[in-house]
Structure formats: structure tokens, C-alpha cells
Amino acid sequence: MLSRAAPLTLTENPDILSTVAHLRGNRPALVIGFAAETEHVIAHAKEKLASKGCDWILANDVSPETGVFGGDRNTVHLVTASGVESWPPQSKEQVAQKLVARIAAALEKGK
């Protein structure tokens, strides 16, 4: 005998990135979003940068052929209002170190 499951009701989560980026008075000096995309990586990152109101988007291609998930290397694109900086393939640890250095430099000079 088959039983019918009750319908699943979904609730949209609040957009934390957009909320933080649009804070008045308490907005962090630098708001960074992350975009894991499977196609049109840079175009989608530019759209997110504009729609979310953040300062930077760090985007990467997570399509299956990239091997990012479960792999140790990554290729990312730093998307800002002034342009796109595509970083060469490197270890995830190197990406993190480079990002931290960029954040520190940006905060030091006021973005």
C-alpha cells in the first residue's frame, strides 16, 4: 500500500548578503559575496554584484568538469565595480591567502 506524503512547504531564506550590503550606519567597510556558478561565471557574478549591492564577488566555476568539488585547486574571478581580475589556477589555500591579502590591502587604503 502506498501512502501519500504531505506536501512540502518551502520558505525563502532572507538574503543575508544583500541585507548586510544595504545596512545604513553599521555597514562593514568591505562586503564580499561568493558565487559558485556552473555557467556564465563572470556574467552571473557581475549580476550578483549589482543586485546584492556588495563591494566584491569572488566567483568560481563549480561545473563537474572543473573538479573543484573534492579537488584541491581552484580558479576564481574577483569581480568589483572597477572590473574583473581572473586569478590563475592555484590551490584553495593559495586562493584564501591571496584573498586575505587583497582584503587587507583594500581595507588599508579604504577599499
C-alpha positions in Angstrom: 0.0 0.0 0.0 1.4 3.4 -1.0 0.9 6.3 1.3 0.9 9.9 0.2 3.4 12.3 1.8 2.2 15.7 2.9 3.1 18.5 0.5 6.4 20.1 1.2 6.1 23.8 2.0 9.2 25.9 1.3 10.1 29.3 2.8 12.6 31.6 1.2 15.5 32.4 3.4 16.5 36.1 3.9 19.2 37.4 1.6 21.9 37.9 4.2 24.5 39.3 1.7 22.1 41.9 0.4 20.9 42.8 3.9 24.4 43.4 5.1 25.4 45.3 2.0 22.5 47.7 2.4 22.9 48.4 6.1 22.9 52.1 6.9 25.3 53.2 9.5 26.6 49.7 10.5 27.7 48.5 7.1 31.1 46.8 7.1 33.8 48.6 5.3 34.0 45.8 2.7 31.2 43.4 1.8 32.3 40.3 -0.2 30.0 37.7 -1.7 30.9 34.4 -3.1 29.4 32.9 -6.3 29.7 29.2 -7.2 28.5 29.1 -10.8 28.2 26.3 -13.4 27.9 28.5 -16.5 28.4 32.2 -17.4 30.5 32.6 -14.3 31.7 36.2 -14.8 28.3 37.4 -16.2 26.4 35.9 -13.3 29.0 37.4 -10.8 28.5 40.8 -12.3 24.8 40.5 -12.0 25.1 39.4 -8.3 27.5 42.3 -7.6 24.9 44.8 -8.8 21.8 43.1 -7.4 23.2 42.4 -3.9 24.9 45.8 -3.5 28.2 44.3 -2.2 31.7 45.5 -3.0 33.2 42.3 -4.4 32.1 39.0 -5.6 34.6 36.1 -5.7 33.3 33.7 -8.3 34.3 30.3 -9.3 33.2 27.7 -11.8 32.0 24.6 -10.0 30.7 22.7 -13.0 31.6 19.0 -12.8 34.3 19.1 -15.4 36.4 21.6 -13.3 37.0 19.1 -10.5 36.6 21.9 -7.9 34.4 20.0 -5.6 36.6 17.4 -4.0 39.7 18.8 -5.7 42.5 20.8 -4.3 42.8 23.5 -7.0 40.5 26.4 -7.9 40.3 29.2 -10.5 38.5 32.3 -9.3 37.5 35.7 -10.6 37.4 38.7 -8.4 34.6 40.9 -9.7 34.4 44.5 -8.5 32.8 47.7 -9.7 36.1 48.6 -11.5 36.4 45.3 -13.3 37.3 41.6 -13.3 40.5 40.1 -12.1 40.9 36.4 -13.1 43.3 34.6 -10.9 45.4 31.7 -12.3 44.6 28.1 -11.2 46.0 27.6 -7.7 45.4 25.6 -4.5 42.4 26.5 -2.4 44.9 27.6 0.3 46.6 29.9 -2.1 43.3 31.4 -3.1 42.5 32.0 0.5 45.9 33.6 1.2 45.6 35.9 -1.8 42.1 36.9 -0.9 43.1 37.8 2.7 46.0 39.9 1.3 43.6 41.7 -1.1 41.1 42.3 1.7 43.9 43.7 4.0 45.2 46.0 1.2 41.7 47.2 0.4 40.8 48.0 4.0 44.2 49.7 4.5 43.5 52.1 1.6 39.8 52.4 2.2 38.6 49.9 -0.4 
